[in-house]
């Protein structure tokens, strides 16, 4: 069954979105810099080649991609240096 890809899926908003989608019976694949367990793919989404490889891996594993949720949270940068 095609999967919905969720970025930033190891924690925070991304993890919450993955849990919510799973709760509705959807197939979900998470992308994150941090290693993840079930249905997770380690990926730096700022690197186009890494994203392409992750998308290919998700497609091969789940038989397609049903959607994308961009839930990546970046650490806030300080206002002053």
Secondary structure, DSSP 8 states (H G I E B T S, - for coil): --EEEEETTTSHHHHHHHHHHHHTT--EEEEESS--STTEEE--TT-HHHHHHHHHHHHHHHTSEEEEEE--------S--
